[in-house]
Amino acid sequence: MSVVEIPFKKSQTANLKLALKNYINKEYGAAEAAKYDDDLNFINNSRKSATLVNSASENGRKSLEDYIALLSTIENLFPISEKDINLPFTWHDSFVPSKNKRLCSIIYDKACIYYNLAVLESCQSYNSDMNTEAGLKSAFQHFTLSAGIFLHIRDGISPNISGVMTPDLSPTGLTMAYTIMIAQAQGCCFERFLRQKKTPANKKSGLLAKIAIQASEYFRAAAELASSPDMVHNVEKSFSGKLSFQKYVYTAHGEYWQAEEEHAIADEKGAGYGGGIARVEAALKS
């Protein structure tokens, strides 16, 4: 099973310790600020570890999840903004690193960290052995989890960020990432069902056709999003080409398995083979 990868976002250093300590010092005094040196060091190091994650590993997952847990506390206790704690976070677009966005917003930092957690989940899918039932099941779970995180960023986090985001964090970019993950999860369903031997042959062809057609539809939608005005200058043509290729692959699968079903029906009736032949021809053209 061929996969379509989404790159990790990269960040620049942000000195959380200094900014937060200065705020505590200003609001509560130097003695109070000194009490929290160890805690502020922990926060600073946690962000550093999280922003260095660029591949799938359990340590990487833990680093991202630990910092996400801290972000909620920071968000509630410290007013990070241009008017209060002027601490800018700079993140680069995942597809075009030369593009970046600099914002004094802890919510923005959270969105980017969640984005990399979604990418990490997708990488876990790629690392699964998709030649086995267990590997396909694992890949499906990681793809669906990744899709859910992209959706959470789009609907639950990004609307609370002021300003124009880099294209990967735009509603179109996040919808594209979500759709790519759902498409690949559907591909895992197809591969698993294809290898399944429990389903009767007279029912399997039609179900395989439906699963493949749905996967093709997801990849079509993802390819259209990649070619939309919001994204066309932000993703390589080869990336859009991969999505279109997967669309044609699953369209061909859908036509072939639908032809198999129609052929079986024609065998029972002793007539009506034309429809199946037409679908095989369509599969070949796909």
C-alpha positions as CSV (number, residue, x, y, z in Angstrom):
1,M,0.0,0.0,0.0
2,S,1.5,3.3,-1.1
3,V,1.3,6.2,1.4
4,V,1.2,10.0,1.2
5,E,3.3,11.7,3.9
6,I,2.9,15.1,5.5
7,P,6.1,16.8,6.8
8,F,6.6,18.0,10.4
9,K,6.5,21.7,11.2
10,K,9.7,23.3,12.5
11,S,9.9,26.0,15.2
12,Q,12.4,28.6,16.3
13,T,13.6,28.9,19.9
14,A,11.4,30.8,22.4
15,N,12.7,31.6,25.9
16,L,9.6,30.8,27.9
17,K,11.6,30.9,31.2
18,L,12.8,34.4,30.8
19,A,9.5,35.8,29.6
20,L,7.4,34.1,32.3
21,K,9.9,34.9,35.1
22,N,9.9,38.6,34.1
23,Y,6.2,38.6,34.3
24,I,6.1,37.0,37.7
25,N,8.8,39.4,38.9
26,K,6.8,42.4,37.6
27,E,3.5,41.3,39.1
28,Y,4.6,39.6,42.4
29,G,8.2,40.6,43.1
30,A,11.7,39.0,42.6
31,A,11.4,36.8,45.7
32,E,8.3,35.1,44.3
33,A,9.8,34.8,40.9
34,A,12.9,33.0,42.3
35,K,10.6,30.3,43.9
36,Y,9.6,29.1,40.4
37,D,13.0,28.8,38.8
38,D,12.9,25.0,38.6
39,D,9.3,25.0,37.3
40,L,10.2,27.5,34.6
41,N,13.2,25.5,33.6
42,F,11.0,22.5,33.2
43,I,8.5,24.4,31.0
44,N,11.3,25.7,28.9
45,N,13.0,22.3,28.4
46,S,9.6,20.7,27.7
47,R,9.0,23.1,24.8
48,K,12.5,22.6,23.5
49,S,12.1,18.8,23.5
50,A,8.7,19.0,21.9
51,T,9.8,21.3,19.1
52,L,12.7,19.0,18.2
53,V,10.5,16.0,17.4
54,N,10.8,15.2,13.7
55,S,10.1,11.5,13.5
56,A,7.9,8.8,15.0
57,S,8.9,7.4,18.3
58,E,7.4,6.9,21.7
59,N,9.8,9.4,23.2
60,G,8.7,11.9,20.6
61,R,5.0,11.3,21.4
62,K,5.7,11.7,25.1
63,S,7.5,15.0,24.5
64,L,4.6,16.4,22.5
65,E,1.9,15.2,24.9
66,D,3.8,16.5,28.0
67,Y,4.2,20.0,26.5
68,I,0.5,20.0,25.4
69,A,-0.5,19.2,29.0
70,L,1.7,22.2,30.2
71,L,0.2,24.5,27.6
72,S,-3.2,24.5,29.2
73,T,-1.7,25.6,32.5
74,I,0.4,28.3,30.8
75,E,-2.6,29.5,28.9
76,N,-4.7,29.9,32.1
77,L,-1.9,31.6,34.2
78,F,0.0,33.8,31.8
79,P,-1.4,36.4,29.4
80,I,0.9,35.9,26.5
81,S,0.1,38.7,24.0
82,E,1.8,41.7,22.4
83,K,0.2,43.9,25.2
84,D,1.2,41.7,28.2
85,I,3.9,39.0,27.9
86,N,5.4,39.8,24.6
87,L,6.7,36.3,23.7
88,P,6.6,35.5,20.0
89,F,6.4,32.0,18.8
90,T,7.8,31.3,15.3
91,W,6.7,28.3,13.3
92,H,7.5,27.3,9.7
93,D,5.0,25.9,7.2
94,S,5.3,22.2,7.0
95,F,5.3,22.1,3.2
96,V,7.3,25.3,2.4
97,P,9.7,25.9,5.4
98,S,10.7,29.3,3.9
99,K,7.2,30.5,4.9
100,N,6.8,31.2,8.6
101,K,4.4,32.9,11.0
102,R,5.5,34.8,14.2
103,L,2.7,35.3,16.8
104,C,2.5,36.2,20.5
105,S,0.0,33.5,21.2
106,I,0.2,30.4,23.3
107,I,-2.8,29.1,21.4
108,Y,-0.8,29.3,18.2
109,D,2.0,27.4,19.8
110,K,-0.6,24.8,20.9
111,A,-2.0,24.4,17.3
112,C,1.5,23.8,15.9
113,I,2.4,21.2,18.6
114,Y,-0.9,19.4,17.9
115,Y,-0.1,19.5,14.2
116,N,3.2,17.7,14.8
117,L,1.4,15.2,17.0
118,A,-1.0,14.5,14.1
119,V,2.0,14.1,11.8
120,L,3.7,11.7,14.3
121,E,0.6,9.6,14.3
122,S,0.6,9.4,10.5
123,C,4.3,8.4,10.6
124,Q,3.4,5.5,13.0
125,S,1.0,4.3,10.3
126,Y,3.8,4.4,7.7
127,N,6.0,2.4,10.1
128,S,3.4,-0.4,10.5
129,D,3.9,-3.6,8.6
130,M,1.0,-3.3,6.1
131,N,1.7,-6.8,4.8
132,T,0.1,-8.2,7.9
133,E,-3.4,-8.0,9.4
134,A,-2.1,-6.6,12.6
135,G,0.0,-4.0,10.8
136,L,-3.0,-2.8,8.7
137,K,-5.2,-2.6,11.8
138,S,-2.5,-0.5,13.6
139,A,-2.0,1.7,10.5
140,F,-5.8,2.3,10.3
141,Q,-5.9,3.3,14.0
142,H,-3.0,5.8,13.6
143,F,-4.4,7.3,10.4
144,T,-7.8,7.8,12.0
145,L,-6.3,9.3,15.2
146,S,-4.1,11.6,13.0
147,A,-7.3,12.7,11.1
148,G,-9.1,13.5,14.3
149,I,-6.2,15.7,15.6
150,F,-6.1,17.7,12.3
151,L,-9.9,18.1,12.6
152,H,-9.5,19.3,16.3
153,I,-7.0,21.9,15.2
154,R,-9.2,23.2,12.5
155,D,-12.4,23.3,14.5
156,G,-11.3,23.7,18.1
157,I,-8.0,25.6,18.1
158,S,-7.4,27.6,15.0
159,P,-10.6,29.7,15.2
160,N,-9.2,31.2,18.4
161,I,-6.0,32.4,16.8
162,S,-6.0,36.0,15.4
163,G,-4.3,36.7,12.1
164,V,-3.6,34.9,8.9
165,M,-1.9,31.5,9.3
166,T,0.6,29.7,7.1
167,P,-1.2,27.7,4.5
168,D,-0.8,24.4,6.3
169,L,-2.8,25.8,9.3
170,S,-5.4,27.4,7.1
171,P,-8.9,25.8,7.1
172,T,-8.1,24.5,3.6
173,G,-4.7,23.1,4.6
174,L,-6.1,21.3,7.7
175,T,-9.0,19.9,5.7
176,M,-6.6,18.6,3.1
177,A,-4.5,16.9,5.8
178,Y,-7.6,15.5,7.5
179,T,-8.9,14.1,4.2
180,I,-5.5,12.6,3.3
181,M,-5.5,10.7,6.6
182,I,-9.1,9.5,6.2
183,A,-8.4,8.4,2.6
184,Q,-5.4,6.3,3.8
185,A,-7.4,4.8,6.6
186,Q,-10.0,3.8,4.0
187,G,-7.2,2.3,2.0
188,C,-6.3,0.2,5.0
189,C,-9.9,-1.0,5.2
190,F,-9.7,-2.0,1.6
191,E,-6.5,-4.0,2.0
192,R,-7.8,-5.8,5.2
193,F,-11.1,-6.7,3.5
194,L,-9.3,-7.9,0.4
195,R,-7.3,-10.4,2.4
196,Q,-10.3,-11.5,4.5
197,K,-11.5,-15.1,3.8
198,K,-14.6,-15.1,6.1
199,T,-16.9,-13.1,3.8
200,P,-18.7,-15.2,1.1
201,A,-17.3,-14.6,-2.4
202,N,-20.7,-13.5,-3.7
203,K,-20.8,-10.7,-1.2
204,K,-17.2,-9.7,-1.1
205,S,-16.8,-8.2,-4.6
206,G,-19.6,-5.7,-4.1
207,L,-18.3,-4.6,-0.6
208,L,-14.7,-4.3,-2.0
209,A,-16.1,-2.1,-4.8
210,K,-17.8,0.2,-2.3
211,I,-14.8,0.5,0.0
212,A,-12.5,1.3,-3.0
213,I,-14.9,3.8,-4.5
214,Q,-15.1,5.7,-1.1
215,A,-11.3,5.7,-0.9
216,S,-11.1,7.1,-4.4
217,E,-13.6,9.8,-3.5
218,Y,-11.5,10.8,-0.4
219,F,-8.3,11.0,-2.5
220,R,-10.2,13.0,-5.2
221,A,-11.3,15.5,-2.5
222,A,-7.7,15.7,-1.1
223,A,-6.3,16.3,-4.6
224,E,-8.8,19.1,-5.3
225,L,-7.8,20.8,-2.0
226,A,-4.1,20.5,-2.8
227,S,-4.8,22.2,-6.2
228,S,-7.1,24.9,-4.7
229,P,-6.0,28.6,-4.7
230,D,-5.1,28.3,-1.0
231,M,-2.7,25.4,-1.4
232,V,-1.6,25.2,-5.1
233,H,1.5,27.3,-4.5
234,N,2.3,25.6,-1.2
235,V,2.6,22.0,-2.2
236,E,4.8,20.4,-4.8
237,K,3.1,19.2,-8.0
238,S,4.4,15.7,-7.2
239,F,2.5,15.8,-3.9
240,S,-0.8,16.6,-5.7
241,G,0.2,14.0,-8.3
242,K,0.5,11.3,-5.6
243,L,-3.1,12.1,-4.4
244,S,-4.4,11.9,-8.0
245,F,-2.6,8.7,-8.6
246,Q,-4.2,7.1,-5.5
247,K,-7.6,8.3,-6.7
248,Y,-7.1,6.5,-10.0
249,V,-5.8,3.4,-8.2
250,Y,-8.9,3.0,-6.1
251,T,-11.2,4.0,-9.0
252,A,-9.7,1.1,-10.9
253,H,-10.1,-1.2,-7.9
254,G,-13.7,-0.1,-7.6
255,E,-14.5,-0.7,-11.3
256,Y,-12.8,-4.1,-11.2
257,W,-14.6,-5.4,-8.1
258,Q,-17.9,-4.1,-9.3
259,A,-17.3,-5.9,-12.6
260,E,-16.7,-9.1,-10.6
261,E,-20.0,-8.7,-8.8
262,E,-21.9,-8.1,-12.0
263,H,-20.1,-11.1,-13.6
264,A,-21.3,-13.3,-10.8
265,I,-24.9,-12.0,-11.2
266,A,-24.7,-12.6,-14.9
267,D,-23.5,-16.1,-14.3
268,E,-26.6,-16.7,-12.2
269,K,-29.0,-15.3,-14.8
270,G,-27.1,-16.6,-17.9
271,A,-27.2,-13.1,-19.4
272,G,-26.0,-9.5,-18.7
273,Y,-22.3,-9.8,-19.2
274,G,-21.9,-6.5,-21.0
275,G,-21.9,-4.4,-17.8
276,G,-19.1,-6.3,-16.3
277,I,-17.0,-6.1,-19.5
278,A,-17.6,-2.3,-19.6
279,R,-16.4,-2.0,-16.0
280,V,-13.2,-4.0,-16.7
281,E,-12.5,-1.7,-19.6
282,A,-13.1,1.3,-17.4
283,A,-10.7,-0.2,-14.8
284,L,-8.0,-0.6,-17.4
285,K,-8.5,3.0,-18.6
286,S,-8.2,4.2,-14.9
